[in-house]
Amino acid sequence: MRFTAAGLIVLLSLAALIAFVARQAGIEQATESARQVTYVTARGVVEPRLDAVVIAGEPAALTAFDQAMRKYVLQGSLVRVKLWNADGRIVYSDEPRLIGQQFPLGPEEQEALQRQGSSASEVSDLSRPENKFEIPYKKLLEVYVGVRGTNGEPMLFEAYFEYQAVTEAGQAAWRRFAPPSLGALLVLELVQIPFAWSLARRVQRQQRDRERLLQHAVDASDAERRRIAGELHDGVVQELTGLNYALDAMRLGHPTEGQRAELIADSASRLRGSIGSLRSLLVDIYPPNLAEEGLTSALAELAAGLERAGIEVRLETGGADELPPAVSALLFRTAQEVVRNVAAHSGAGEVLIKAGRSDGRAVLIVDDDGRGFDESRLGERSSNGHLGLRSIGDLLAESGGTLTVRAAPGQGTRVEAEVPM
């Protein structure tokens, strides 16, 4: 809606601009046409009739001149003519009350008088005394052309056109240009609206996807914190508590040398197990620096955690350290989640962890021989504790990758992740 509203505002603005430009062009064209009409009239009708008796103001000559003006010149929007000599005296006008009166010539009129053949135009100033009889016309376009009498005397011919005709010419030009111009703009706006609608829906979908990913990340983070707290409580804390009780019992009792040696060996073994568990949690909490250590080293740490749990691991990482850092981080996060599920749920005895590149794509495979599950219940399993795996799938999809899970009851689980390079 905002895009459409903005488009309509631009459309209306352009329409106003086109109207103004077209009207101005029409006015300029009408003004130029008036100048051409005046020039042709001055050269073809007025100048040949400017003999000495007309210039001298002989009544009979002026009457004949007036008849010619009314027959050939005063037509249409041309409503007034004046003929001036160099002294500013009106030799002839179709308004007889002006004939013989003298008024000062303006700079433009004097220039036109001196430059024979040139023409100039302006909106007539009806407040000037020589224009007092044109006041009823309200607004006139005044065009003047320098001419010469048959005796060579310079004269000035003025023609007055109704300005309404000029305005109507501008409006006519606007009416000619408006339909195709506005039609093209309207078609452009109508063509853009579906694209804007599609773009808006796409942006909304992406926003919903980002919100969904954020919610998954929050849910996965909460689940991760609960898992780490549970592992610390049920694992290392319980192990160290039991070890503390055993050492206290030995301190308060009277163990033999053999019992003491056996307890020390058992305590050392249990401490090593606790240290290994803590190292695994550290890897979960603070992943390794893949840019410095490489993906192979990071996957080896994950494999070591499975081996401490009694699971045999086969690690294949040919070319894994050559992957881009962003891709390595994505594969490691995927491996971390899948290995965690293997340790917690699969009951597997052997696991294959394989990472590398194939056909321009980075590939991670985690294949275990555990109890597996029914693939048709994968969504149900995800909703009951496997939020992390679902978040990983969304994260891979956001990067253009895929996550594929193949499983069957009693036949293990194979997880494959692919990311474009």
N, C-alpha and C positions, 0 to 999 in steps of 0.2 A: 504493500500500500504506500509506503514511504517512497519507493522507487517510482511508482506510478504518479503520485502527487508531485514529486520533483519533476518528472517528465512533463506533466501538464503545465507546471509553472514555466518551465523552459519553453514549451510549445507556445504558451500565451505571450511570453516575452518576445520570442522570435516573431510571432504574428504581429505584435505591436511594432517591432523594429521594421519588419517588411512593409507594414502599412505606412510607416513614416518615410522609409526610403522610397517606396513606390510613389507616394504622394509628392515628395520633393522632386523626384524624377519627372513626374507628370507636370508639375508646376514649371520646372526648368524647361521642359520641352514646349509647353504652351507659351512661355515667355520668349523663347527663341523663335517660335513660330510667329508671334506678334512682331518681333523685330524684323523678321524676314518680310512679313506682309507690309510693314511700314517702309522698309527699304525699297521694295519693288514698287509700292505706290508712289513713293517720293521720286524715284527715277523714271517710272513709266507714265505716271499721270500728272504729278505736280510739276516737276521740273520743265517738261516741254511747254507748259502753259504760263511760265513765269516770264512774261514779256515786260517791257518797261511800263506799260500802262497799268498792269496789275500791281507791280511794285509801287507805282506812284499812287495807287488807290483810286483810280478812275472808277466811278460808280458802275458804268456799263460793263467795264472789264471785270470788276469784282462780281457782278451779277452772273456773267457767263462762267467765271471761275467757280462760283458757288454752285451753279447748276451742274458743272462737271464733278465737283466734290460729292454732291448728294447722289449723283447717278452712279459714280464709279467707286467711291471711297467709303462713304458713310453707310456701312452695311454690317449686319450681324452684331458682334460685340464692340465694334469700333463706333464710339458714340460722340466723339469730339475731335476736331482738328484745329490747329493754330499754325499760322505762318508768321515768323518773326524776321525782322531785319537785324543788322548788327547793332543797332542802337537800342534794342529792346522794345521796339514798337511793334505791336501786333498789326501786320499788314492785312491779314485775313483770318477769320474764324467763322465757323458755321453758327456761332453765337454772335450776332451782329453787334451787340452791346460792347463787345471786347475790341472791335475794330477801331484802330487809331489810338488805343490806350498804350501807355509805355510803362514797362516794369523792368527792374534790373534782372539781368540774366545771371543764373548761378554758374559756378565753375564748370560743372559737367556740360551745361548747355553751351557755354562759350567754347569749350574744347571741341564739342561736336560741330559747332559753327565753323571753327577754323580748320578742322580736319574733315574736309569734304568727303562724303562717301561712307564715313563711319557712323555707327548708330550706338545708342545707349538706352538703357531702360531703368525705371525705378517705380516704386509705388508712389503715386502722386500725393504731394502734401497739400491737402485741401484747405489748410489754414492760410496758405499764401493768397494774397489778394487777387492774383491773376487766375486763381482756380475757384473763385467764390461761386461761379455759376455751375461748377461740377459737384457741389456739395450734395445735391439730391441723389447722386449716384453712390454716395457713401464711400466707395473704395474703387480706385481706378489704377490701371497700369499705364504709365506714361512712357512712350517711346519717342525719341527725337533723332532726326537724321539731318546732316548738313547737306544743303542743295545749293545750286547756283542759278541765278536768273539767266535769261538769254543774253543779257548784257554783261554777264560775268560777276554780278554782285552776289556775295555770299548771303544765304538765307538759312533759316532753321525751320524745318517742318516737324511739328509735334502731332502725334496721334494718341488718343486716349481710349483704352480698352476697358470694358467692365471686368473687374477682377474676379467676379463670380465665374466668368467663363474660364479663367485660369484655374480657379479652385476646382471647377467641375472637370477640367482636363486631368488634374491630379487625382481626383476620385475615380475617374474612368480608368486611369492607369492602374490604380490600386485594385479596381474590380477585375482588370485583365490579369494581373499577376497573382492576386490573392488565391483564387481556386486551385491552380496547380501547385503553388508554393505550400499553402496550408494543407492541401491534400497529401502532398508528399510527406510533410512533417507528421500528419496524423497517421498515415500508413506506417511510417517509421516507429511512431509511438506504439501503435497496435502490434507491430511485429516484435517490439522489445518486451511488451508486457508478458507474453508466455515465457520468454527466456528469463525475465526477472522472477516470475513465479517459480520456475524450475530451480533457479539459483537459490531463491529464498528457502524452498523446501529442502534443497541439498544442504544448505547451511544449517537449517534446523535439525536435519538428520545427523549431521556431523556433531552438532552441539549435544544432541541426545546421546550419541555414541561416546563423546568425551565425558559426559556426566555419568554414563553407565560404567565406563572404564574407571573413572575416579571412585565411584561407589565400590566397584570390585576391588580396587586397590586398597580402599579403606577397610573393606571386609577382610581382605587377605591379610592386611597388616594386623588387624585385631586377632584374627585366627593365628597368625604367626606369633604374636606376643603370648597368647594363651598356650600355644604349643611349647614355646621355649620355657615359659614358667612351669608347665607341667613336666617337661623333661628334666628341668633342674630339680624340681621337688621330688619327682618319682625316681630320678636317676642319681645324679651326683650327690644331692643333699642326703638321700637315704643311704647311699653308699658310705659317705663320710660319717654320718651319724652312727651306722653300724660299726665302722672302723673305730670310732671314738669309744663306743661301749666296749669293744673287744680289748682295746689298749688299756682302758680303765680297769677292766676285770683282771688283766695281767698285772697291772701295777698294784692292785689291792690283794691279789692272791700270791701264791708261792709256786709259780710254774717251774718246771724242770728246764734244763738247758734245751732239751729237744723241743718242748712245747714253745719255749721262747723263740727258737730259731724258726719253727713252723709258723708262728704268728707273725714274725717279722717278714717272712717270705710272702705270706698271704696278704699282709698289709701293703707291701710294696706292689704286689700284683694288682690289688684293688685300687691303689693310688694311681698306677699307670692307666688303668681303665678309666678312672675319673678324669685324669688329665686329657686322655683321648676324647672323652665325651665333651669336655669343656672346649677343646680345640675345634671340635665339630660345630659346637654352638657359636664359637667365635667366627667361623667361616660363614655360618648362617647370618649372624648379626652384621658382620663387616666383611663383605666379599673381598677377595684378593684384588690387587691392582693388575688387571689383565694386560694393560699396556706395557708394564714392566716384567711381570712374571709369565705372561702368556696363558692361553687357554688350556694348554696341556697340563701345566702345573696346577691350575685351578681344578681341573677335572680329576687330577690325581689326588688332591685333597678330599674330594667327594668320594672317590673310590676307597680311600683309606678308611673313611668313616664306615662304609659298608663292610670292609674286611674286618674291622674291629668288632662288628656285629656278627661275624662268622659267615659272611657271604663271600663267595669267591667272585672276583671281578676280573674281567678281561677288558683292557683299555686299549683302544686303537684311535690314535689322533694324528695321522699323517696329514701334514699341511694345515693343521688347526691353528698353529701360531702365526700363519700368514694371513689370517682373516682380518678384516678391518675391525678396529676397536669396538665400534657400535654393534657390529654383528656378533663379535665374540661375547660381549656383555649380554646380548639377548639369548644366545645359546647357553651361556653359563647359567643365567637365571632359569631357563627352561630345565636344564639338567639338574639344578639344585632342587627344583620342585618335584621332578619325576623321581630322583634318587630318594628324596624324603618319603615319597609314597611307597617306593619299593621297600624301604626299611621298615615302614610302619604297618603296611597292609599285605604285602605280597606273600610273605613266607618263602621267598625264593632261596635257592641254594647257589645259583650262579647268575651273573648279570653281565651283559655286554654293553659297554659304553663306547660309542664310536662317533667321532667328529671329524669333519673335513669339508671338502668342496666337491661338487659334482655338477657338471653342465652349467657353470656360472652361478650356482646357488650353494650357499652354506647349508650343511646337513648335519643334524644330530640324531643319533639313534640310541635309545635305551631299551634293551630287550632282556626280559627276565623269564625264568622258568617257574615262576610262582603259581599261586592258585588261580590267577586270572579272574575274570568276571564276565557277565553277560553284557555285550556291547549295547544292547537295547536299553539297558538301565544306566547308561553312562550319565545322562542328564540327571537322573535321580541321585546317583552317587555324588555328582558335583554339588547338588543342593544339600547333601548331607555330609559335608566336611571337606570336599575337594574344591573349595573356592579358589585355591591357589592355581590349580590346573586350568580352571575356567578362565581366570585372569590372564594366565600365560597365553592361552589361545587367543583371547582378545588382543593382547599385546602384539602377538605375532601377526595377526590379521591387520592391525593398524600399520605395521611396517611392510605390508604386502606379502607376508609369509603365511605358512599353513602349519597346523598341528593335527597329526593323524594318530589315532589310538586304535590298535587292533588287539582284541582280547577274546578269550573264550574260557569258560569254566574248566579248570584243571589243565590248561594249556599255556599259561603264562600271559604276559602282556608286552606288547611292542609299541613304543611311542616314537614317532618320527616327527621332527621339526625341520622345516625348510625356510630359509630366508634368502630373498634375492640379493645378489651382490651389488 
